[in-house]
């Protein structure tokens, strides 16, 4: 280990920055954020740096002059050399080292007695990443990855736990019991409530756990997560975090395999997918399954393609959870209409072509599609049909019958946002024939409207297709995972 990792308390400590440019600005910002009393020596100041000092009049002191040898012997706790003159920076480092004052020289690691890491700031939680100066760019890239993994409210979680430390200590005399209490608490609904911004409910839950620690039965939680249209990069940070901490994954047919693989590798997987006339588990069975698993104390990831509240029956599932007193949270996903249209280069609205957009379900029931065809046939709008592949002939016929031009541009987007994406462009009248000629398969989204003609100009996504392989889970047998019918 070349460098000893350490966090320094600079609150009310005198610190010196030599330099007045952009680099000095970054160093001054971090020092002031840490509560340091900052002296800055430079003949001139960058405008932003001058504004920064004005914002901290009682915490800063600008000496408008060049650095002098005596400046490094006046009792500073820490010194940073940030001028654009290597000779001056080297002299600052030499004098600081003689006085045993920690010194950092920008872009000159050999002259530093300490180096500055890349930091993920979730105060009071701080995560520092360093490569020992070997590759600052790599350190920043690692920090960026950590930024996606650590919730923004993690610091608030730490602050609340610090507030309750003494109460927990009084409640549990045994250190091992305290440790178990905090481990269970920080893995459960309490932490998730804080992350979701519901601090008052989180505090209430923590008080209840403290008051009834010996008698409260363990109950799990359900995460209703939208997996998006297929591309794993479209997952939200929260979705990924919950996916990786689940005990059980209950997933649909329209969840891409690449996304399913991102869930915890130790989690049990239960397939409950639906296809036309073939339901692995009826909806009522899924609702009951979620309740049962949560009552067993498990963290249940209910993973749905697209967004769970847009033709995803998510509302039905959380109604059942609420009726049974099961804690849950909902994480929205990018719905198929938005994701697939974007990857196909088809804007859903455009000032020249469509001033509104309507989502409709093309899911057949009793041989018909019960839709307001007159409203869907109105001009200057985009109509997006979910689950409309089987009923494409009905959709085409009824829209034309109610006044939509048969020549209106239309598109079928097959396995949108994935490497197997195929976009089939035609007209409203030609859609049924396109499906037959090109053997279009679900999942496919249908877009009808003038905006479709922009595909030729705006399409940007050119995946390397692997047509033989599907990105989606069509059956439990396809993955070797069996479903649980209760």
N, C-alpha and C positions, 0 to 999 in steps of 0.2 A: 504494500500500500504506500504509494508515493506521497499522498497528501492525507492529513488527518482531518476527517470531516467534523465540523464544529459549527454551532449556531451561536453567534455573539449577541449579547444584550447591549444595544447602543442607546437605550433610553437615557436622555440627558447627558450623554457622553460627548466630549468635544472631538470632532472629526474634521479633517482637512482635505479639500479637493483642490488640486493645482491644475488650472485650466479653465477656459470659459466657452468652449465650443459644444458641439452636439454630443460628443462622448462624455464630457463633463456633466452635461444635462442629465444623461441616463443615470450616472452614478449619484448625482445630487438627489434625484427623485427617489431612488431606493434608500438612500441614507436618511432623508427627511421622513419617508414613510416608516422607517424604523425608530423614529423619535430622536435621532441624533441632533446635537447642536453643531451646526455646520459653518465652518469658515471656508470661504472660497477666495483664492488668490489668482487674479488674472487681470491684465491690462484692459481687456474688453470682454463683454459678455454677449453671447448669442441672445437674440430677442426672447426666445422661449425660456432660456435660463434666467434672464432678467425678470420675466414675468413670474417664474417659479419662486424666486427669492422674495418678490413682492408679496406673494401669497403666504409666506412664512416670515413675517418681519421680526418676530421675537425669537425665532429659532435659527436665523441665518445672519452672517456677517460677511460682506464683500469688501475685500481689500483690493483697490484698483491699482495694481502695480505688478511688477515682475516678482517671481519667487526669489527669496534670499536664503542663504545658508542657515540663518538663525531661525527661520520658520519651522524647521524640523526639530527644534529643541525646546518647544514651548508647551510640552505636556499633552500633546494630542493622543487620543486613544487609538486612532487609526488614520492612515493617510492613503490617498489615492492620487497618483500622478496621471493626468489625463490631458496633457498638452499635445500639440502636434510637433514638438521639438524633442527628438530622442535624447539629445544631450541634457536638456533640462530634466526630462523624466529620469534619466540615469542618475543624475545628481540628487534628485529627490529621494530615490531609492537608496542610494549610498548613505545619505545622512540619516534616513529613517532606520536603516538596519543598524547603524552605529549606536543609535539610541534605543534599540530593541523595540521600536514601534512597528506594528504590523503595517506593511505597505504593499499596495497593488499598483503595478504599472501596466497601463492599457497596451495590449499587443506586444508585450515583452515579458514572456513567462519567466525567463531566467533571472530577471531582476526582482521578481515578486517574492515576498515571504508568505503570501497567501493568494489564492485565486478565487474568482467569483463564479459560482455555478449558475446553471440555468435553473430557474425556480418556478415551481407551481405553487401559487399563493392562494391558499384557502384559510387565511388567518383565523384562528391560531394554528391551523394545520399548515405546515410548510414542507414541501418536498423539493430537495435539491439534487440536481443531476450534474455530474462532472465527469469529464474524460481526462482529467489531470492536464488539461491544456492540449492534449493530443489532437482533438477534433472538436472545436466549439460548435461547428455546424451539426455534428452528430448529437452532441449534448442537447442542442435546441430541438432536433427532431424527436429525440426521446422524450423531452419535456412536452412536446406537442401531443405525443401519444398518451402520456399520462394525463394531460388536460382532458382528453376524451373519456378517461376512465374514472376520474375523481369528480364526484358531483360538486357543483358550484356551492351548494349549501353544506358541504362537509365541515367547514369551519364552524358553522352554527351548531352542528351536531356536537362537535368537540366542546363548544362553549357551554352547551346545556349539560353535557356529562360532567364537566368540571364543576358546574353549579351544584350538581347532586352528589358529588363525591363524598362529602361529609355525611349526608343523610344515608347513603348506601353503607358507609363505614359503620355507622351506628346500628344499622339494621342487621348487618352481617359482620359479626366479630371475627369470624374465621376468614383469613385472606383468600383461601381457596374458594369459599362460597361467594365472596365478592367477585372474584375473577369469573366464576361461572355465571353469576348474575349479569355482569356486563357483557360477556360473550354472547349470551342468549338474547339480551336486550338489543345489542347493536346489530344482530343478524336478523331481527324480526321486524314487526310492523312499526315499532317506535322509530327506528332509523328511517324507514320508508316514508313515514308521515312527515318527518323533518325535511327529507329530500323533496317531498311534494309541496312543501311550503305551509303545511298545516301544523304549525308549532304548538298552538293551544291544545289540539287533540293529542299531540305527541306528549306534552307535559302531563296531560290528564292520564294517559295510558301509563306513563312512567310512575306516577303517584299510585295508581291502582296496583301495579306490579309490586311496588314497595310495600303497600299496605296488606297485600294478600299473597305474598311470595310463596307461602307454604301451601296455600289452598287452591290457587288458580290453576285450572287445567290448561294445558297447552293447546292453542288453536293456531292453525296456519293462516295463510293468506293466498289470495288469487291475484295474479298479475294478468290482466287482459291486455295483450300486446299486439299491436298491428305490425305485421312483418313486412309491409310494403308490397310492391308488385313483383319483386323477384331479385333485384340487384341488392346484395348485402350492404353495399356502400350507402344505401338509402335508409338504413336503420337509424333511429335516433340514439343518442348516447344513453338515455334512460332505458330504452328497450334492450340494448346490449348488456347493460349492467344487470338488469333483472333476469335476462336469459342465462347469465353465467352463475347466478346464485340459486336457481330453482332446483327443487328436489324431484319434481315431476314435470314433464312437458306433454301437454295435451294439444295436438296440432291437427290442422286441416290439410286437405288435399292440395290447396293452392299455396302452401308454404314451400318455397324453393328449398331444395336439398342443401344448397350451400348455406342457407340461413339456418336451417335446422342443425347443421353441424356446428354452428357457433354457440349453441346452448351448452350448458355444463355437460361434460362428457360422462359424469357420474349420475346424471339425472335419468330416471325411468322415462321412457317414451311411450305414449299412448296415442295411437292413430284413430281419429274419429271423422275421417274425411267423408265428403258427400259427393256422389256423382248422380247423374240422372237415373232415377229408379233404382239407385243402389246406395243406401246409407249404411256406413259401417256401424254407426250408433245413432239412433234417433235423437232429435234435439232435446227432448225431455230427458233422455238418458245422459246426454252430455251435461245438462244442468245438474242432475243428481250426482253425477260423477265428480264434478267440481266441488260440490258441497261435501261429499264423503271424504275426498282426499284432504280438503282443508281441515275437516274435523279430526282427521288423523294427525294433525299438527304439521302437515307438509306445506312447503312453499310451492304453489302450483302455477306454472306458466301456461296460460291459455293463449296459444300462438295462432293468429289468424292472418291469412293473406290480406294485403291491402290495409284498409282501416276497419277496425271492428265495428264502428258505428255507421258504416256506409254499406248497406246490403250484406252485413256480416253477422246479424243476429246477436251482436254483442249486448244490446239492450235487454234482450230476453234473458241472457245468461246472468247479467249482474242484478236483474230483478230478483231472480231466484236466490242469489247470494245475499242480497239485502234482506230478503224475507227470512233467511236462516241465520242472520247475524254474523255472516262471514266477512272479515275485512277484505277489501279489494282495492285495486287501483287500476286505472285505465291509461294506457300509453297509446296515443294515436299513431297511425302509420300513414305513409303516403298512399293515398288511394290509387287504384289502378288507372282511373281516368287521367289524373294528373301525371303520374309517372310514365305511363305508356305513351300518352300524347307527347310529352316532352321528349322522350327518347325517339319518337318517330318524326320529330320536327313539325308537329301539328299544334299550333297554339289554340287552346280551347276558345279564347276570345281574341278579337282583333278589331280595331276601330273600323276597318274597311269592309269586314265580312260578317262579324258576329258580335252583337252587343250583349248577349246572354248565353248561358250554358245550362243545359238540363241533363241531370242523371236519371236514367230509367232502368228498371230491371226487365230483362227479356226472358225471365224464368217462366216457363210454361206451367200452368195449373189447369187441370181438367181440359187439356187440349187447346186452351185459349190464352191470350195475353191480355189481361184486363188493364188497359192504359187509356189515358185521355188523348186519343189520337189527334183531335182537333188542335189541342194546345201544342202537341209535339210537332205538328205540321206547320206551325207559324214560321214566317221567314225571318232572316237575320238572327238566327240562333244556331248554336251547336247542340246536337243531341248525342249523348253517349249512352250506349246500351251495355249493361253488365249482363253476363250470362245469357247472351242473346243468340248464340251460335245455332242452337237447335231450332229456335223459332225465327230464323233469319228470313224465311219466305213470308211469314206472317208480318214481320216488321216492315219488310219492303212493300208488300201488297197494301197494308193498311195506311202507311204514310202516303203512298201515291194516291190511294183512294180518297184521302182527305186533303188533297191539294198540293202535296209536296212534289216538285218537279222530278220526274224519273231520272233526269240527267244530273241531279244534284250530286256533287262529289261525295264519296264515302270511302271509308278505310276499315280494314280488318287488321288488328294488331295482335299477332299470335306470340305468346310467351314474351310479352313486352318487358323491356329493361334487362333481359337475360342475354347470354351469348347465343341463344337459339332464336332470338327475335326475328320475326318475318313480318313485313308490312305489305299488305295487299291493297292496292289502290284501284278503285273502280267507280261506279255510280250506284245510286240507290237501286236502280233496276237490275244491275248486274251482280249485286251482292250474292244472291243464292247460287248463281252459276260459278262465281269465284270460289265459294266454299267447296263445291263439288270438284271443280277442275284441279284445284291446288291442294285438295285433301286437308283443309284447314281443321285444326283440332283445338279443343279447349286446353288451357285458358286463352280465350280470345276476346278482345274488346272491340266493339263496333262504334265508329265515330261517323256521324252524318252531318254535313254542313260545308259551306263554302271554304272554311278554313283548311279543309283537307287538301286543296290545291296548292297550299304552301309547302307541302311535304317535299315536292321536287326541289324547291329552292333551299329549304331550311334543314333537311335531314342531315344529321351530323354523326349519329351513332352507327358505326360500322363494325358489328361484332364478328369475331371469327366463329362462324356457326359450326355446331356439331349436331347436325340435324337428327342423327340416329338416337341421341340421348335427350331425355327430357330433364328439365331443371326442376320439375315439380313431382311431388309424391302422389302417385295415382292410386296406390293401394298399400296396405300394410305389408303385403307379400313382397312388394317391390323393394322394401328396405329391410326385410327380415325382422320387422317389428310387429308384434301381435297387438291387437286392440283389446281393451277391457270393456266388455259389454255390461258390467256390473254383475 
